Amino acid sequence: MKQSLVLFLTVAFLLMITPRLPAPIVETPETPTPAPVQSESPKPRTKHSTKTTPSDVESSARSETRTEATPKPPREGPPRFTGTWSGKISQGLLGHTPTTLTVNATATSVELSHNLGGGTRPVTLSGNTISWHTGIVGEIAWTLTPNSDGQTAQVTMKGLLVNDTTTFRRRSAPENGAKH
């Protein structure tokens, strides 16, 4: 009886401390919204005829040639990760610590801020996410997934005693061809 209770409590304890796997990341392709189409329906004529002046013709021609400002397309490839990202992430007992992550121009490595021990770690690129490991034996897994605005990203840090996801903001990004 006593052995079965100890066995039951041991199994229950092991199940409680087992780390949970994150939900799968599902990427949905973004489709740009089409620009609104203006219909050019003729105005109904009234009994009174109106004369058009040259200034009326010029103003209507100008309004028809005006184009809507198109937003910049999101960055593609490694440049979408490149730059310095900063935010606060929960580091367990240390609380929410200001953190800086600097991704190199080819998105092959990330430099950590000094409060994380500093140093450069190699990254793995998978779709719209880069990931790397830190800690004494690589026990802490990180991911950085840029948002569609190109200026914010979801950063996740998971380990035995830490598990946090927060939004980081891009502080800077090197220009094309610049080494970082």
Kinemage of the C-alpha trace (Angstrom):
@kinemage 1
@onewidth
@group {chain A} dominant
@subgroup {mainchain}
@vectorlist {calphas} color= white
{ca met a 1} P 0.000 0.000 0.000
{ca lys a 2} L 2.758 2.401 1.006
{ca gln a 3} L 4.804 1.531 -2.105
{ca ser a 4} L 1.871 2.174 -4.449
{ca leu a 5} L 1.241 5.579 -2.824
{ca val a 6} L 4.914 6.530 -3.260
{ca leu a 7} L 4.825 5.335 -6.869
{ca phe a 8} L 1.633 7.296 -7.537
{ca leu a 9} L 3.056 10.493 -6.003
{ca thr a 10} L 6.310 10.100 -7.949
{ca val a 11} L 4.470 9.696 -11.253
{ca ala a 12} L 2.201 12.646 -10.446
{ca phe a 13} L 5.220 14.807 -9.600
{ca leu a 14} L 7.010 13.857 -12.827
{ca leu a 15} L 3.924 14.683 -14.888
{ca met a 16} L 3.638 18.093 -13.216
{ca ile a 17} L 7.214 19.141 -14.009
{ca thr a 18} L 7.277 17.837 -17.580
{ca pro a 19} L 7.667 20.825 -19.939
{ca arg a 20} L 4.754 21.465 -22.263
{ca leu a 21} L 5.304 21.675 -26.004
{ca pro a 22} L 4.262 24.910 -27.712
{ca ala a 23} L 1.327 25.020 -30.057
{ca pro a 24} L 2.313 24.522 -33.698
{ca ile a 25} L 3.028 27.677 -35.674
{ca val a 26} L 0.761 27.935 -38.675
{ca glu a 27} L 1.723 30.409 -41.360
{ca thr a 28} L -1.078 31.722 -43.510
{ca pro a 29} L -0.094 33.458 -46.729
{ca glu a 30} L -0.946 37.128 -46.662
{ca thr a 31} L -2.898 38.416 -49.606
{ca pro a 32} L -2.693 42.127 -50.324
{ca thr a 33} L -5.976 43.955 -50.235
{ca pro a 34} L -6.862 45.324 -53.658
{ca ala a 35} L -7.029 49.084 -54.064
{ca pro a 36} L -10.573 50.426 -54.197
{ca val a 37} L -11.789 50.869 -57.759
{ca gln a 38} L -13.538 54.116 -58.521
{ca ser a 39} L -16.454 53.794 -60.878
{ca glu a 40} L -16.645 56.428 -63.543
{ca ser a 41} L -20.376 56.656 -64.039
{ca pro a 42} L -21.524 59.690 -65.998
{ca lys a 43} L -23.455 62.314 -64.094
{ca pro a 44} L -27.079 62.642 -65.095
{ca arg a 45} L -27.732 65.573 -67.406
{ca thr a 46} L -30.187 68.211 -66.410
{ca lys a 47} L -32.165 70.541 -68.645
{ca his a 48} L -29.642 73.281 -68.091
{ca ser a 49} L -26.438 72.742 -69.977
{ca thr a 50} L -23.263 73.531 -68.130
{ca lys a 51} L -20.132 74.732 -69.742
{ca thr a 52} L -16.811 73.321 -68.631
{ca thr a 53} L -13.906 75.661 -68.227
{ca pro a 54} L -10.282 74.714 -68.857
{ca ser a 55} L -9.561 74.842 -65.132
{ca asp a 56} L -12.306 72.246 -64.497
{ca val a 57} L -10.765 69.923 -67.070
{ca glu a 58} L -7.279 70.334 -65.568
{ca ser a 59} L -8.464 69.652 -62.021
{ca ser a 60} L -10.351 66.516 -63.070
{ca ala a 61} L -7.327 65.296 -65.039
{ca arg a 62} L -5.105 65.866 -62.000
{ca ser a 63} L -7.471 63.960 -59.719
{ca glu a 64} L -7.575 61.001 -62.127
{ca thr a 65} L -3.774 60.790 -62.397
{ca arg a 66} L -3.242 60.885 -58.640
{ca thr a 67} L -2.180 57.500 -57.357
{ca glu a 68} L -2.692 56.108 -53.917
{ca ala a 69} L 0.441 55.762 -51.777
{ca thr a 70} L 1.286 52.081 -51.689
{ca pro a 71} L 2.690 50.671 -48.465
{ca lys a 72} L 6.177 49.182 -48.511
{ca pro a 73} L 6.129 45.445 -49.092
{ca pro a 74} L 7.296 43.396 -46.098
{ca arg a 75} L 10.961 42.484 -46.056
{ca glu a 76} L 11.840 39.135 -47.561
{ca gly a 77} L 14.617 36.661 -46.727
{ca pro a 78} L 17.296 37.393 -44.116
{ca pro a 79} L 16.720 41.202 -44.095
{ca arg a 80} L 13.393 40.712 -42.290
{ca phe a 81} L 15.377 39.517 -39.236
{ca thr a 82} L 18.431 41.773 -39.589
{ca gly a 83} L 18.959 44.535 -37.059
{ca thr a 84} L 18.789 45.256 -33.365
{ca trp a 85} L 15.649 44.186 -31.502
{ca ser a 86} L 14.920 45.266 -27.932
{ca gly a 87} L 12.295 44.551 -25.312
{ca lys a 88} L 11.752 43.157 -21.843
{ca ile a 89} L 11.468 39.419 -21.302
{ca ser a 90} L 10.751 37.496 -18.119
{ca gln a 91} L 13.831 35.642 -16.905
{ca gly a 92} L 12.229 33.732 -14.058
{ca leu a 93} L 13.450 34.914 -10.679
{ca leu a 94} L 15.262 37.888 -12.256
{ca gly a 95} L 11.944 39.376 -13.394
{ca his a 96} L 11.361 41.269 -16.653
{ca thr a 97} L 14.832 42.198 -17.855
{ca pro a 98} L 15.636 44.679 -20.661
{ca thr a 99} L 17.071 42.581 -23.480
{ca thr a 100} L 18.760 43.382 -26.794
{ca leu a 101} L 19.164 40.909 -29.658
{ca thr a 102} L 21.262 41.860 -32.701
{ca val a 103} L 20.808 39.670 -35.792
{ca asn a 104} L 23.609 39.859 -38.386
{ca ala a 105} L 22.969 40.840 -42.034
{ca thr a 106} L 22.773 37.242 -43.276
{ca ala a 107} L 20.563 36.070 -40.371
{ca thr a 108} L 23.056 33.354 -39.446
{ca ser a 109} L 23.873 34.538 -35.912
{ca val a 110} L 22.448 36.601 -33.063
{ca glu a 111} L 24.413 38.654 -30.543
{ca leu a 112} L 22.919 38.708 -27.050
{ca ser a 113} L 22.970 41.669 -24.671
{ca his a 114} L 25.291 41.545 -21.680
{ca asn a 115} L 22.496 40.796 -19.197
{ca leu a 116} L 22.083 37.454 -21.005
{ca gly a 117} L 25.777 36.712 -20.720
{ca gly a 118} L 26.669 38.328 -24.044
{ca gly a 119} L 28.201 36.440 -26.899
{ca thr a 120} L 27.091 35.376 -30.341
{ca arg a 121} L 24.991 32.296 -31.050
{ca pro a 122} L 24.282 30.579 -34.398
{ca val a 123} L 20.649 30.683 -35.519
{ca thr a 124} L 18.426 28.319 -37.472
{ca leu a 125} L 16.125 29.858 -40.086
{ca ser a 126} L 12.762 28.143 -40.516
{ca gly a 127} L 10.151 29.975 -42.584
{ca asn a 128} L 9.367 33.274 -40.866
{ca thr a 129} L 11.181 32.370 -37.624
{ca ile a 130} L 14.767 32.170 -36.457
{ca ser a 131} L 15.728 30.148 -33.390
{ca trp a 132} L 18.799 29.608 -31.210
{ca his a 133} L 19.780 28.163 -27.831
{ca thr a 134} L 21.450 29.715 -24.792
{ca gly a 135} L 22.318 28.556 -21.314
{ca ile a 136} L 25.121 26.460 -19.939
{ca val a 137} L 24.233 23.407 -22.043
{ca gly a 138} L 21.832 25.017 -24.523
{ca glu a 139} L 18.797 24.351 -22.339
{ca ile a 140} L 17.042 27.657 -23.139
{ca ala a 141} L 15.353 27.853 -26.555
{ca trp a 142} L 14.672 31.226 -28.205
{ca thr a 143} L 12.621 32.190 -31.269
{ca leu a 144} L 12.164 35.513 -33.068
{ca thr a 145} L 9.251 35.893 -35.493
{ca pro a 146} L 8.890 39.325 -37.175
{ca asn a 147} L 5.377 40.734 -37.492
{ca ser a 148} L 4.059 41.964 -40.843
{ca asp a 149} L 4.766 45.614 -39.915
{ca gly a 150} L 8.524 44.888 -40.046
{ca gln a 151} L 9.104 46.883 -36.853
{ca thr a 152} L 7.947 44.433 -34.171
{ca ala a 153} L 8.547 40.740 -33.548
{ca gln a 154} L 7.337 38.017 -31.205
{ca val a 155} L 10.233 36.728 -29.093
{ca thr a 156} L 9.881 33.500 -27.121
{ca met a 157} L 12.253 32.222 -24.441
{ca lys a 158} L 11.605 28.727 -23.048
{ca gly a 159} L 13.581 26.718 -20.542
{ca leu a 160} L 13.146 24.710 -17.368
{ca leu a 161} L 12.298 27.692 -15.137
{ca val a 162} L 11.546 30.339 -17.778
{ca asn a 163} L 8.740 30.529 -20.306
{ca asp a 164} L 7.807 33.901 -21.786
{ca thr a 165} L 6.620 35.365 -25.075
{ca thr a 166} L 6.736 39.115 -25.616
{ca thr a 167} L 6.903 41.742 -28.353
{ca phe a 168} L 10.273 43.272 -29.229
{ca arg a 169} L 10.728 46.442 -31.303
{ca arg a 170} L 13.321 46.885 -34.054
{ca arg a 171} L 15.701 49.686 -33.037
{ca ser a 172} L 17.808 49.624 -36.168
{ca ala a 173} L 18.384 47.686 -39.328
{ca pro a 174} L 21.486 47.985 -41.494
{ca glu a 175} L 21.004 49.289 -45.007
{ca asn a 176} L 21.338 46.903 -47.957
{ca gly a 177} L 24.859 45.642 -48.287
{ca ala a 178} L 25.977 46.992 -44.913
{ca lys a 179} L 27.799 44.541 -42.701
{ca his a 180} L 26.571 44.123 -39.191
